[in-house]
Amino acid sequence: MTRNRASAKKAGTAWETEIVRFLVERGWPHAERRRLAGVNDKGDLAGIPGVVIEAKNTKGYDLATAVDEALVERDNAGARFGFAWLKRKGKTSARHGYVVMDGETFVELLREAGF
């Protein structure tokens, strides 16, 4: 079945909802889906201070575009970190998804964790 605009939106909403469920289950009770904001978008998910998450449920992976979008949205939100969380083909749980970031964000996370 090919995706049209409606089915893509439905798939995106389901993936965002799954990520929120997973985050809440893992100890971030304030995680929630964020309303669309057009060019001033601040990411798909909110509720973790300083973090912007861009959720992607697409047919193929375009890591550069996903990370670039997360970084723009991080800046729009005035957040410290921006990530893209991509759905893994054939899996339904967010725990199996891919979280991608740029090298600068990775180094900052390592520093924050005390390494």
Order of alpha helices (4+ residues) and beta strands (2+ residues): alpha-beta-beta-beta-alpha-beta-beta-alpha
